[in-house]
Each structure stands twice: as structure tokens, then as C-alpha cells.
């Protein structure tokens, strides 16, 4: 493997920050944007849905592009696109806002294939869990950054200038990534031989030509990501607005709750990443996260009656559960497939998650507009977390592992005739 510098981990983090920053900025500023542009909650939800839909559709293709282009230039390009998406957001037009969602959807679908390939090629097994948790915490840092800064910058400069300023930072971080990431490719590595979902090389059954078979585990995690994406997308996009409209918090205080959730998410993604490499199989960790997500949604449903204190608990509980699944899910891909398949497999899992986000954003906005209440949406999301936990329940995981083992087992050799 190529020796990586101290900036390697930071480059992974900033790539994840900018890949999703547009989505969280719109969430934090949603009340201001609704008033400024005169749009409905359904429309603001649709903007987030467009972002994640573009990412979901393109993620498998961007994964394959990453396998050809390499991690370094993929990460640089996605940050440049993220900067352009934020610049479009600052233009005073609904059309520009929608266009910004389309452009920002590309880095949304590119981030995990690019960063996962970088880890697979340049980080040795034993450290991959921690590094994956750290890089996935970039998303949570983006939540913290948007929630902690945008309400204050909105009051000081106006939200358009604030967003444009972050666009400039995205361009600078692209230059940083181009400087610190390895400039020559590492030797391709195999899947971690100690991982239960190791993929056999291409010449074994289940693979055709140069393209190895995608194990069923990847599709199991993709389905889980779809369901948790609905949960994370619905709560993440609308919890700040819910805090203001139902619980009665100010925009600054609602943004602070979002920021605390993002800060807690950084810690939990690293902890889950480490635990999933040293103590638990990644898919087993996903099951515990699914159970925690169910408990979180029970508290969200009760938050209107319990008051502000419950939202602070929700912020931390959400960070520990549905907000942390991505670190573990991506670790399952990194450790469970060969390096040459890592971009493609990451794209498949990410596509499922982004489809969930796409469904959640406009659906929750529509539900609140129609029913004039958040409760139907919260209850539906709670059901999704139950289904997600069932998808990775231990009996299901054992069945999937047996299927993968059977599919990659070499055929019996014919016995010579006597």
C-alpha cells in the first residue's frame, strides 16, 4: 500500500462534509427559505428529495466511474460540484434552488464510493473500522457546522451570502484534497480474509469475466439503508422545523439542537466503526442500531407532549442509532468485497440509502401540509425502523451468509474414472 500522509483522514472527512452540506443547510434554513421564496413545506421537502434522487440514480454509475478514475480525482471533483451546488442555492430563484439540488445530488451519490475506495486501497485491515467511522463522521460534522453557524450567519449576512461563503470553502477543500491524497495508485488489495463475507476472486463460480459477483450481503445492507434512509431523511430534514412549529423553539435554538446531534454523531460513528471491526460483525452492529432507531422514533412521537428536553435526547439518540448506521454499513462493504469491487458495491448500498432519503423528504412535507400534523409521518417512520431491524435480524443475516458462502464455493472436482 502507498504510504499516506497526515492529511489523508482530513481529506476523507471534508469530502463527506461537502457531499451532504447542501441538504443540511436547506434543512436548517427551511423556515427562512419558505418565507423568503413563498414556497410550501412540500416544495422544500421536494428540494431535498431531488438532491437524494439524483444521488440514488447516479450512485451505482459513479461507483463504477470511481473504480476507473481512482479515489483522488473522484474526491476532488465531487467537492468542486458541491461548491457549484451551493453557489446556485445563493441565487434568488426557486428554479436556481431546484437546480442546486440537482447539482448537489452528484456529490451526494459519489462520496461513499470515492472515500471507501481510498480506504480499501490505502488503509490496512485493523484500522479500517476507525478510519471509516472518522470519515463518515464528516456527514455529522456537516450537520454540526450548518446547525451551529447558519442561523447566526443568516441574521448577520443573510442566508444567501452565508451559503455562498460555504461554497468558497468547498472549492478550497477540493484544492486541499488534490494536494494531500496519494498521487500514485496502491496495489489492489483483497477483501479482509478474516471477514465472514469475503468475496472470492473473479475466476471462481458466481463471477463472469473480470467482474466479480456482488454478494447478497451488499443487497441486504442496501435494503436496510433504504429503510433507515426513510427514517434519517424524515427526521433529519424536518426535526428543526418541527421544533419551531410544534415545540415552539426559535430558529437559533432549533439549529443548536441539530448541531448537538451532529457533534454527537461524530463520536458515535467512530465508536460504532471501531466496535464493528474489533468486537462485532458489521451486520450485527446494524441490528443493534436498528433497535436503537426504534426507541428513538418512540421518543420523537412523544416529543410534542414531552417538550423541549425530549428533543435534546432525540438529537443524541438519533446520532447513536439511525445517524450512525452509514459508518457500519460502509465498513461492511469495505471489508466484505474486493478492492476492485468496492466502488460498485458502495454505490449499490448508497443508492438504497439515498432512495430512502428521496422518499422521506417530500413525503413528510406533503403529510404535514395535508394533515396539519407531524404525527402521521413520525408513526410511519417508526414502522420503517422496525422493518429495518428485521432485515438485519440475526436469523436473516445467517441465511444471507450461507447463501454467499454457497455462491462462492468452488465446484467439486470430477473424480478420475478407474
C-alpha positions as CSV (number, residue, x, y, z in Angstrom):
1,X,0.0,0.0,0.0
2,X,1.1,3.6,-0.7
3,X,2.1,5.5,2.5
4,X,-0.5,8.1,3.2
5,X,0.2,11.5,4.9
6,X,-1.4,13.0,7.9
7,X,-3.9,14.9,5.7
8,X,-5.4,11.7,4.3
9,X,-8.0,11.3,7.0
10,X,-8.9,15.0,6.9
11,X,-9.4,14.8,3.1
12,X,-11.8,11.9,3.6
13,X,-13.7,14.0,6.2
14,X,-14.0,17.1,4.1
15,X,-15.2,15.1,1.1
16,X,-18.1,13.8,3.2
17,X,-18.8,17.2,4.7
18,X,-19.4,18.9,1.3
19,X,-21.2,15.9,-0.3
20,X,-24.1,16.4,2.1
21,X,-23.8,20.0,3.2
22,X,-26.5,21.3,0.8
23,X,-29.1,19.0,2.3
24,X,-28.4,20.1,5.9
25,X,-28.2,23.7,5.0
26,X,-31.6,23.7,3.4
27,X,-33.0,21.8,6.5
28,X,-31.6,24.3,9.0
29,X,-32.7,27.3,6.9
30,X,-36.0,25.8,5.8
31,X,-38.3,28.2,7.7
32,X,-36.4,31.2,6.3
33,X,-36.4,29.9,2.8
34,X,-40.1,29.1,2.9
35,X,-40.8,32.7,4.0
36,X,-38.3,34.3,1.5
37,X,-39.4,32.4,-1.6
38,X,-43.1,31.9,-0.6
39,X,-43.0,28.1,-1.0
40,X,-44.7,25.3,0.9
41,X,-43.2,22.5,3.1
42,X,-43.9,20.1,0.3
43,X,-41.7,22.1,-2.0
44,X,-38.9,22.4,0.5
45,X,-39.1,18.7,1.0
46,X,-39.1,18.1,-2.7
47,X,-35.8,20.1,-3.0
48,X,-34.2,17.6,-0.6
49,X,-35.8,14.7,-2.5
50,X,-34.4,15.9,-5.8
51,X,-30.9,16.1,-4.2
52,X,-31.1,12.5,-3.0
53,X,-32.9,11.1,-6.0
54,X,-30.1,12.3,-8.3
55,X,-27.6,10.7,-5.9
56,X,-29.6,7.5,-5.8
57,X,-29.9,7.2,-9.5
58,X,-26.2,8.0,-10.2
59,X,-24.5,6.3,-7.2
60,X,-24.0,2.9,-9.0
61,X,-22.6,4.5,-12.1
62,X,-20.5,6.9,-10.0
63,X,-19.2,3.8,-8.1
64,X,-18.0,2.3,-11.4
65,X,-16.5,5.6,-12.5
66,X,-14.6,5.7,-9.2
67,X,-13.2,2.3,-9.9
68,X,-11.9,3.6,-13.2
69,X,-10.9,7.2,-12.3
70,X,-9.5,6.5,-8.9
71,X,-10.3,7.9,-5.4
72,X,-8.2,11.0,-5.6
73,X,-9.7,12.7,-8.6
74,X,-13.2,11.4,-7.7
75,X,-13.0,13.2,-4.3
76,X,-11.6,16.4,-5.8
77,X,-14.3,16.5,-8.5
78,X,-17.2,15.9,-6.1
79,X,-16.1,18.8,-3.9
80,X,-16.0,21.1,-6.8
81,X,-19.5,20.1,-7.8
82,X,-20.6,20.6,-4.2
83,X,-19.3,24.2,-4.3
84,X,-21.2,24.9,-7.5
85,X,-24.4,23.5,-6.0
86,X,-24.1,25.9,-3.0
87,X,-23.4,28.8,-5.4
88,X,-26.7,28.0,-7.2
89,X,-28.5,27.9,-3.9
90,X,-27.5,31.6,-3.3
91,X,-29.3,32.8,-6.5
92,X,-32.7,34.3,-5.5
93,X,-34.9,32.0,-7.6
94,X,-36.9,28.8,-7.0
95,X,-35.6,27.4,-10.3
96,X,-32.0,28.0,-9.1
97,X,-32.8,26.3,-5.8
98,X,-34.1,23.2,-7.7
99,X,-31.0,23.3,-10.0
100,X,-28.8,23.5,-6.9
101,X,-30.4,20.3,-5.6
102,X,-29.7,18.5,-8.9
103,X,-26.0,19.5,-9.0
104,X,-25.6,18.8,-5.3
105,X,-27.1,15.3,-5.8
106,X,-24.0,14.3,-7.8
107,X,-21.5,14.6,-4.9
108,X,-24.2,13.1,-2.6
109,X,-24.1,9.9,-4.7
110,X,-20.3,10.0,-5.3
111,X,-18.9,10.5,-1.8
112,X,-19.1,7.0,-0.3
113,X,-17.8,5.1,-3.4
114,X,-14.8,7.5,-3.7
115,X,-13.9,7.5,0.0
116,X,-14.5,3.8,0.5
117,X,-12.1,3.0,-2.4
118,X,-9.5,5.3,-0.8
119,X,-9.8,3.4,2.5
120,X,-9.8,0.0,0.8
121,X,-6.6,0.8,-1.2
122,X,-4.6,2.7,1.4
123,X,-5.7,1.6,4.9
124,X,-4.6,-1.8,6.3
125,X,-7.2,-4.1,7.9
126,X,-7.3,-3.4,11.6
127,X,-7.5,0.3,11.1
128,X,-10.3,0.4,8.5
129,X,-13.1,0.5,11.1
130,X,-11.8,3.5,12.9
131,X,-10.9,5.4,9.6
132,X,-14.3,4.6,8.2
133,X,-16.0,5.9,11.3
134,X,-13.9,9.1,11.2
135,X,-14.7,9.7,7.5
136,X,-18.4,9.0,8.0
137,X,-18.4,11.5,10.8
138,X,-17.8,14.1,8.2
139,X,-21.5,14.0,7.5
140,X,-22.2,14.6,11.1
141,X,-19.7,17.4,11.3
142,X,-21.6,19.0,8.3
143,X,-24.8,18.8,10.4
144,X,-23.0,20.4,13.3
145,X,-21.4,23.1,11.1
146,X,-24.7,24.0,9.4
147,X,-26.7,24.0,12.6
148,X,-24.2,25.9,14.7
149,X,-23.3,28.6,12.1
150,X,-26.1,29.2,9.5
151,X,-28.8,30.7,11.8
152,X,-26.2,33.2,13.2
153,X,-24.8,34.0,9.7
154,X,-28.4,34.3,8.4
155,X,-29.0,37.1,11.0
156,X,-25.7,38.7,10.3
157,X,-25.3,38.5,6.5
158,X,-28.5,36.9,5.1
159,X,-28.8,33.3,4.2
160,X,-27.7,33.7,0.6
161,X,-24.3,35.2,1.4
162,X,-23.8,32.7,4.1
163,X,-24.4,29.8,1.7
164,X,-22.1,31.4,-0.9
165,X,-19.3,31.7,1.7
166,X,-19.5,27.9,2.3
167,X,-19.3,27.4,-1.4
168,X,-16.0,29.1,-1.4
169,X,-14.8,26.8,1.4
170,X,-15.8,23.8,-0.7
171,X,-13.6,24.9,-3.5
172,X,-10.7,25.4,-1.1
173,X,-11.1,21.9,0.3
174,X,-11.0,20.5,-3.2
175,X,-7.6,22.0,-3.6
176,X,-6.6,20.6,-0.2
177,X,-7.7,17.1,-1.2
178,X,-5.8,17.3,-4.5
179,X,-2.7,18.2,-2.6
180,X,-2.7,15.6,0.2
181,X,-4.2,12.5,-1.4
182,X,-1.8,9.9,-2.7
183,X,-0.8,10.6,-6.3
184,X,0.0,7.1,-7.4
185,X,-2.2,4.1,-7.1
186,X,-1.7,1.5,-4.4
187,X,-1.6,-2.2,-5.2
188,X,-5.1,-3.7,-5.3
189,X,-5.9,-5.4,-2.0
190,X,-8.2,-8.4,-1.4
191,X,-11.1,-8.4,0.9
192,X,-10.2,-8.9,4.6
193,X,-9.7,-12.7,4.9
194,X,-11.0,-12.6,8.5
195,X,-14.3,-11.2,7.4
196,X,-17.2,-13.6,7.1
197,X,-18.4,-12.1,3.8
198,X,-15.1,-12.3,1.9
199,X,-15.6,-12.3,-1.9
200,X,-13.7,-14.9,-3.9
201,X,-11.7,-13.9,-6.9
202,X,-13.2,-13.5,-10.4
203,X,-12.2,-16.9,-11.6
204,X,-14.4,-18.6,-9.1
205,X,-18.1,-19.5,-9.8
206,X,-20.5,-16.6,-9.4
207,X,-18.2,-14.2,-11.3
208,X,-18.2,-13.5,-15.0
209,X,-15.1,-12.3,-16.9
210,X,-13.4,-9.6,-15.0
211,X,-16.4,-8.6,-12.9
212,X,-16.7,-10.5,-9.6
213,X,-20.1,-11.3,-8.2
214,X,-21.8,-8.8,-5.8
215,X,-22.6,-10.8,-2.6
216,X,-26.1,-10.9,-1.3
217,X,-24.9,-9.2,1.9
218,X,-24.5,-6.0,-0.1
219,X,-28.2,-6.1,-1.1
220,X,-29.1,-6.9,2.4
221,X,-27.3,-3.7,3.6
222,X,-28.8,-1.8,0.7
223,X,-32.4,-2.7,1.8
224,X,-31.5,-1.8,5.4
225,X,-30.1,1.5,4.1
226,X,-33.4,2.2,2.2
227,X,-35.5,1.8,5.4
228,X,-33.1,3.7,7.6
229,X,-32.8,6.4,4.9
230,X,-36.5,7.0,5.2
231,X,-36.1,7.4,9.0
232,X,-33.0,9.5,8.9
233,X,-34.3,11.6,6.0
234,X,-37.7,12.3,7.5
235,X,-36.3,13.3,10.9
236,X,-33.2,15.0,9.8
237,X,-34.9,17.2,7.2
238,X,-37.9,18.2,9.4
239,X,-36.9,17.9,13.0
240,X,-35.6,21.6,13.1
241,X,-38.9,22.8,11.5
242,X,-40.9,20.5,13.9
243,X,-39.0,22.0,16.8
244,X,-40.0,25.5,15.7
245,X,-43.6,24.9,14.6
246,X,-44.8,22.4,17.2
247,X,-42.5,22.7,20.2
248,X,-42.1,26.4,20.0
249,X,-38.3,26.8,19.7
250,X,-36.6,29.7,17.9
251,X,-34.5,29.1,14.8
252,X,-31.3,29.6,16.7
253,X,-32.3,27.0,19.4
254,X,-33.6,24.5,16.8
255,X,-30.3,24.9,14.9
256,X,-28.4,24.3,18.1
257,X,-30.2,21.0,18.7
258,X,-29.3,19.9,15.2
259,X,-25.7,21.0,15.8
260,X,-25.5,18.9,19.0
261,X,-26.9,15.9,17.2
262,X,-24.2,16.4,14.6
263,X,-21.5,16.6,17.2
264,X,-22.7,13.5,18.9
265,X,-22.9,11.7,15.6
266,X,-19.1,12.3,15.1
267,X,-18.4,10.4,18.3
268,X,-20.9,7.6,17.7
269,X,-19.8,6.9,14.1
270,X,-16.2,6.5,15.2
271,X,-17.2,4.3,18.2
272,X,-19.5,2.1,16.0
273,X,-16.8,1.8,13.4
274,X,-14.3,0.6,15.9
275,X,-16.7,-1.8,17.6
276,X,-17.7,-3.3,14.3
277,X,-14.2,-4.2,13.4
278,X,-12.9,-5.3,16.8
279,X,-16.0,-6.7,18.7
280,X,-19.0,-7.2,16.5
281,X,-19.6,-8.2,12.9
282,X,-20.8,-5.1,11.0
283,X,-24.2,-6.5,10.1
284,X,-24.7,-7.5,13.8
285,X,-23.9,-3.9,14.7
286,X,-26.6,-2.8,12.2
287,X,-29.1,-4.8,14.1
288,X,-28.4,-3.1,17.4
289,X,-28.5,0.3,15.5
290,X,-31.9,-0.7,14.1
291,X,-33.3,-1.5,17.6
292,X,-32.0,1.9,18.8
293,X,-33.7,3.6,15.9
294,X,-37.0,2.2,17.0
295,X,-36.5,3.6,20.5
296,X,-35.6,7.0,19.1
297,X,-38.7,7.2,17.0
298,X,-40.9,6.3,20.0
299,X,-39.4,9.4,21.7
300,X,-39.9,11.6,18.6
301,X,-43.6,10.6,18.5
302,X,-43.9,11.6,22.1
303,X,-41.8,14.8,21.8
304,X,-44.8,17.1,21.1
305,X,-46.2,16.2,24.6
306,X,-42.9,16.0,26.4
307,X,-41.5,19.3,25.3
308,X,-38.1,20.7,24.5
309,X,-36.0,18.5,26.7
310,X,-37.0,15.4,24.7
311,X,-35.6,17.0,21.5
312,X,-32.2,17.2,23.1
313,X,-32.4,13.5,24.0
314,X,-33.7,12.7,20.4
315,X,-30.7,14.6,18.9
316,X,-28.2,12.3,20.8
317,X,-30.3,9.1,20.4
318,X,-30.7,9.7,16.7
319,X,-26.9,10.3,16.4
320,X,-26.2,7.0,18.2
321,X,-28.7,5.0,16.1
322,X,-30.0,6.0,12.6
323,X,-27.4,8.7,12.2
324,X,-24.5,6.2,12.7
325,X,-25.6,3.3,10.5
326,X,-23.7,4.6,7.5
327,X,-20.3,4.1,9.1
328,X,-21.1,0.5,9.9
329,X,-22.8,-0.2,6.5
330,X,-19.9,1.2,4.6
331,X,-17.4,-0.8,6.7
332,X,-19.4,-4.0,5.8
333,X,-18.8,-3.2,2.1
334,X,-15.1,-2.2,2.6
335,X,-14.3,-5.5,4.5
336,X,-16.7,-7.7,2.6
337,X,-15.8,-7.2,-1.0
338,X,-12.6,-7.0,-3.0
339,X,-11.0,-3.6,-3.6
340,X,-11.8,-3.7,-7.3
341,X,-15.5,-4.1,-6.5
342,X,-15.6,-1.5,-3.6
343,X,-16.8,1.4,-5.7
344,X,-19.6,-0.6,-7.3
345,X,-20.7,-2.2,-4.1
346,X,-20.6,1.1,-2.2
347,X,-22.7,2.7,-5.0
348,X,-25.4,0.0,-4.6
349,X,-25.6,0.4,-0.8
350,X,-25.6,4.2,-1.1
351,X,-28.3,4.1,-3.8
352,X,-30.6,2.3,-1.4
353,X,-30.0,4.9,1.4
354,X,-30.5,7.8,-1.0
355,X,-33.7,6.4,-2.3
356,X,-34.9,6.3,1.3
357,X,-33.9,9.9,1.7
358,X,-35.7,10.8,-1.5
359,X,-38.9,9.2,-0.4
360,X,-38.8,10.7,3.0
361,X,-38.3,14.4,2.3
362,X,-41.3,15.2,0.0
363,X,-43.5,12.6,1.8
364,X,-43.1,14.1,5.2
365,X,-43.6,17.6,3.8
366,X,-46.7,16.5,2.0
367,X,-48.0,14.7,5.1
368,X,-47.6,17.8,7.3
369,X,-49.3,20.0,4.7
370,X,-52.2,17.6,4.3
371,X,-52.8,16.5,7.9
372,X,-51.5,19.7,9.6
373,X,-49.7,17.4,12.0
374,X,-46.3,15.7,12.1
375,X,-47.6,12.6,13.9
376,X,-48.7,10.5,10.9
377,X,-45.3,11.0,9.4
378,X,-43.5,10.1,12.6
379,X,-45.6,7.0,13.1
380,X,-44.9,5.8,9.6
381,X,-41.2,6.4,10.0
382,X,-41.3,4.4,13.2
383,X,-42.7,1.4,11.2
384,X,-39.8,1.8,8.8
385,X,-37.3,1.4,11.6
386,X,-39.0,-1.8,12.8
387,X,-38.7,-3.2,9.2
388,X,-35.1,-2.1,9.1
389,X,-34.2,-4.0,12.3
390,X,-35.9,-7.1,10.9
391,X,-33.9,-7.0,7.7
392,X,-30.6,-7.5,9.6
393,X,-32.1,-9.7,12.4
394,X,-29.6,-12.5,13.3
395,X,-31.6,-15.3,11.5
396,X,-31.8,-13.3,8.3
397,X,-28.1,-12.4,8.4
398,X,-27.2,-16.1,9.0
399,X,-29.3,-17.1,5.9
400,X,-27.6,-14.4,3.8
401,X,-24.1,-15.6,4.9
402,X,-24.9,-19.2,4.0
403,X,-26.1,-18.0,0.5
404,X,-22.9,-16.1,-0.1
405,X,-20.8,-19.0,1.1
406,X,-22.5,-21.4,-1.2
407,X,-22.3,-19.0,-4.2
408,X,-18.5,-18.5,-3.8
409,X,-17.6,-22.2,-3.1
410,X,-15.6,-23.8,-5.9
411,X,-17.4,-26.6,-7.6
412,X,-16.3,-30.2,-6.7
413,X,-13.5,-31.6,-8.9
414,X,-14.6,-34.6,-11.0
415,X,-13.1,-37.8,-9.8
416,X,-10.9,-39.7,-12.3
417,X,-12.5,-42.8,-13.7
418,X,-10.9,-46.1,-12.7
